[in-house]
């Protein structure tokens, strides 16, 4: 039996040249008289230069007429035109796996982009789209890449790209593409050396005149001789007898990491929630967290009696495991899937929450933390995290 349905074929149209108002309208007005379906379209303008591509399905009998009209339109608009009509039918294909890759750099070099592109190619991936989302204070480039269905593991390519990032001095994030990337998120941050520049315990130790002994305990913990709880107890013990008034003094001395206010303000205005979980001390940081309108926070509490620190804490210790538990509690409270969570930290105490989060970000972190995280940010700007979760510089400024 012979089908009476006309055969449909594909055509690729590419316009380029000096951009001007009305180009897109002129192109599609030219195509309108024909029995055409638009399959795909992409347009980009860089420094006033336009590149507009359109993929269509069409009746092959109309190819000559379409080409003639397009050439006339391009000539009238002083644009360059390339046309490729393929005599192959439109066929259904298996949906590919799509990944969204963000590259950050203070000075993006060709070798960096080449390294990322080569790694995608090694996994038989294709870059479908590249566009810039920020140019200051960092350059942020987003790549949409597709891979043969069932042929890619996100963690595998993330590890491979992390090697490129280290070699090329880049920050790279990899996530699955799709609508969920734009859905509500919760972002949970570490406090010391992440949301703020300082380590609160060191500031308190300076007030108590025990900087050296506290530093020695910290070094012992870093060598693995003490776990976090033991280290915290030993350091807090050194603060015994410190006047309660020192807490307010230290609170006035802490400074936010550059970009912290922008990060929090932008997330809030776009409907996301922000939390802080800290191995530091609620007595010191709570006024700042309230000022920033942080939605959720947990930290240790220094015990105070008769106007002086006792050298002990009260309540549960916020250690590595407790931070991951806090992430789960925050997600449950906000009714957000764990895959939609973001955890940001710099130390070993943050590893569990970074690994548990949908997107774990190591911020100016130690090598072991960077190796465990989905992404590492080594710039001094905390708001650069926004680019990793799909928020552009234009959106940041529009929400301000």
N, C-alpha and C positions, 0 to 999 in steps of 0.2 A: 504493500500500500504506500502510495506517495503522499507525503504531507503537503498541505497547501500553505503551511506557515512559512513566511519568507525567512531565509537564513540571515542571521545577524552577525556582524563582524565588528572588530574593534579598531579605533583610530586614536592616535595620540597627537595632540596639537600643542605646540610650544611657541609662545610669544615672548619676545624679549626686546628690551630697548628702554628709551627714556620714558619714565612713567608720567602719566597725565590723567586728569579726571575723565572718566567716560570710557576707558579702554575695556574694562570688563563688560560694561553694557554693550559696547560695540561688538565684541566677540560673540556674545550670546544672542544678540539681535541678528547677527549674520547666520547663526546656526538655527534660529527659531523656525524658519520655513520648512526645515527638513524633519523627517521622522527619526529623531535622535533621542537616545537616553544618555544622560550624564552619569558615568560610573565613578569618576573620581575627579577631584580638582584641587590644585595647590597653587597658592600665589605668595610671592615674597617680594619685598621692595627693600633694597639696600642702597643707601646714598642716592636715592632717586632713580635707581635702575630697577626695572621690573622684570621678573621672570614668572610667567603664568602658564601652567600646564593643565590640560584637560584631557581626560580619557573618556571616550564616548563609544557607544555601540551604534551601528548604523547599517543601512542596506547598502551593500557594495555597489549597487547600480547608481548610487548617488555620489560616489567618491569624486568623480570629475567635477560635478557641479559644486560640491562643497569646497573642494580645493580652489576652484576658480574664484568663488565668492570670498574665501578667506584671504587669498592673495590680494584681492582688491581692497579689502578692509585693512590689511596690514600696510599696504602701500599708502593708503590715505592717512594712516596713523603714524607713519614713519617708524614702523616696528619691523623687527626681523621675525620670520615665521619658519617653523619647521613642522612638517606633517609626516606622520607614519601610519598609513592604513595597512593593517595586517589582514591577510586573507585566511585568518584562523578564527574559528568560532569562539564565542564566549563559553567557557566551560566552568562548571562548579569545581572548586578546589577545597581541600581540607583547610580549616581555619588554622593559621599559624599561631605559635606562641609569641606574644608581643611583650617586650620589655621596654621600660623607660629608664634611660641612663642619663644622669646629670654629671657634668664635668665642671669643676670650679678651679680657678687659677688666678693668682695675682698677675701673672704674665703668661698667657697661653701661647705655646710654641707649636709650630707645625708637627714636630716630632710627637707631641702629646696626642694630638688628634689622630696622627698616623698610627700610634700604638693602640689606641682604643679601637679604631676601625679595623686594624689587622686582627685584633683579638676577636672581634665580632665575626669577622670572616672565617677565622679558624673553626668556629662553631657553626659554620654554614649559615650564618645570619646575614640579613640584608638591612642596611640603614634606609628606612623609609622617609625619615624627615629629620632635619637638623635646624634648630633655631636658637637664637640668643635670647636669654631672659633677663640678663643684667650685664652692665658694662662697668659699674662701679659699686662699691670699692673693689669688687672682684668681677672677673668675667665669668658668666655662667652660661653654659651651652647645654641644651637638652637634645638628646638623640632618641628617636623612636625606632626600635629595631625589631624585626620579625625573624623568627626561627622556625624551621620545620617542626610541625606539631609533634610533641613527645620526644623531641631530640635535644632538650636543653633543661638543665637544672639551674635555678636561679643562684643557689649558693655556689655552684661550681664556677659559673661565669663571674660572679662577684669576687671570688678569690683570685681568679685569673686577672681581672681588671685591677684588683688591689695591687698586684705586682707592677702593673703599668703605672698606677698612680704613684707608687713609691719611687719608681725609676724616673718618672717625668715630673715629679714635684706637683702632682695634681691631687685634688680631692674628688672622689667618684662615689656616686650612689647608684644602686640598681634596685628597681622595683618592678613588679608586674604592672603593665599598663591596664587601663580600664577606668570605669566610672568611680570605683571605690577609692581611687587615688585622690578624688576631689571630695569625698565624703567627710563627715565629721571625724576629727581625730582628737586624741588626747596626747599631750606632750609632757613628759615627766623629766625634770632636770635634777641633776646633782647641784649642790650649792657651792661648796668651796672649790675654787679654781675652775668653776664652770659658770654658774650664774654670777658669782662675784670673783674678784681677782685674788682675794686673800684666803688663807687658811685661818679660821677663827681661833682654833686652839693655839696657834702661834701668837696671835695678837694678845690673847689672854695670858699666855706664858710670859710675854714681854712685860705686861702689867705686874705680874707676880715676881718678876726677876728670876724666872726659871727657864729661860729660853734654851740654854745648853742642855739641861737634863731632859727637857721635853723632846728636843731634837734627837738626842741619843736614843730615846725610846722609839721614836719614829723610825730611825735608821734600823733598829733591831727588828721592828716589824717588817720593814722592807726586805730584810734578809731572811724572812720567814721564821724568825725565832719566836715571834708572838703573833697570835691571830688578832683580828681587829678588836674584838671585845676585850682581850687582855691588854692590848696596846692602849685602847681608850681608857680603861680603868687606871692603868699606870700613869697616863698623862694627866688625867683629871685629878688624881691624887696629889700631883705636884702643885695643884692650884688651891689646895686647902688653906683657908685663912684669908684668901683674897677678898677684899671688900666688894659687896654687891654693887656699889657704884661703878666699879670697873666695867660691868656689863654694858651699861649705857654708853660709857666712853668708847668701848670697842665697837658698839653698834654704829656710832658716828664715824668711825674710821673705815668701815668696810666700803668698798667701791664696786659698782656694777661693772661687769665685763662689757666692753664696747659692743653696742648692738643689742644688749639685753632688753632694754625698754622697747625698742622697735619690734623685737621678736614677740614679746608678750602682748603688746598692743595690737599688732597685726593679727596674731592668732585669735585674740578675743574678738576683734571686729569682723573676722571672717567666720565666726561661729565655733571655733575650736576651744578646748579647755587646756589649762596649763597647771601643772603641779610641780612641787619641789619635794624631794626626799633627801635628807641630809644626815650624815654621820656627825654633824656638828651639833650646835646647841640652840634649841628653840628660844631660850631666854634672850639670846643675842639677835637672832635673825627674824623673829616673828614680826616686829614692827615694820621691817622692810617688806616682808611678804604680804602683809596687809595693805601697805601703801601700793604695792604692785597689783593688788587684787588677784593674787594667786588663788586658784579655785580649790586646791587640795595641797596640804603639806604635812609632813611628818619629820621629826628630828628628835634628838636626845634632849633631856632636860637636866640641867645642873641643880643639885640640891643646895638650898640656901637655909641657913639657920642663924638667927640673931644678926642679920645683916652681913654675913660672910659665907663664902663657899665652903662646903664641908669636905670637898675632895671626892664626892661621890655623885652619881647620877640617880635619878628616880625614874621608875617605869621601864618598859622594854627598851633594849638596846637596838638602835637602827644600824644593823650590820648588813653584810652583803645579801644574805637571804631575805632579810626584812625589806630591803629595797625592792626586790622582785615581788614580794608579797604586796607591797604598797602599789606597785604598778597594776597588779591584778585587781586589787581593791578599788583603785581609782577607775579602772576600765569598767568594772561591774557597776559601780555607783553611777557612772555616766551612760551605762548601757551601750558601750562601745566594744566591738570585738577586739581581741588582743592583736589581731592582724592589723588593726587600724591605730595602734599605739606607736609612739616614738619615745625612745629613752636616750638621754644625752648625759654622758659623764666622762670622767678623765682617769679614774683610778681603778685598782683591782676591786675595790668595794662596790663598784658599779657594774661589774661583769655580769652578774646574774640578771639584772634588769635589762641590760643591753642585749643579752642573748634571748631573753623572753619576749622582748618587744617586736612588733611587726617590722620596725626600722630602728636598729640600734646604731647610734652615732657616737663615735669616740671624738671628743673635743679636746684638741691639743693634748692628747693622751700619751701614756707610755706605750712602747711597742707592743706589749702583750695585749693591751686593751684594744689597740688599733687592729691587731690581727683577729680578734674575736668579733669585732663590730662589723655591721653591714657596710658602714661608711665611716670615713675618718675626715674630720675638718681640722686643718692645721693653720687656718688663718686666725687672726685675733678677733674677728667679728662674729659674735654669736648669732646675729640675724642672718648670716649666710646659710644657716640651717633651713631657712625658709625656702631657698632655691631647691634644696634637696627633696622637699616634700611638695614641689610643684607650684610654688607661689613666686611669681615674677616680680621684678623691681617695679614695673608699672602698677601691679596690684598692691604692692607695699605702699607706694606713694598715693594711690587712689584711696586706700583705707585710712590714710593719715588725716 
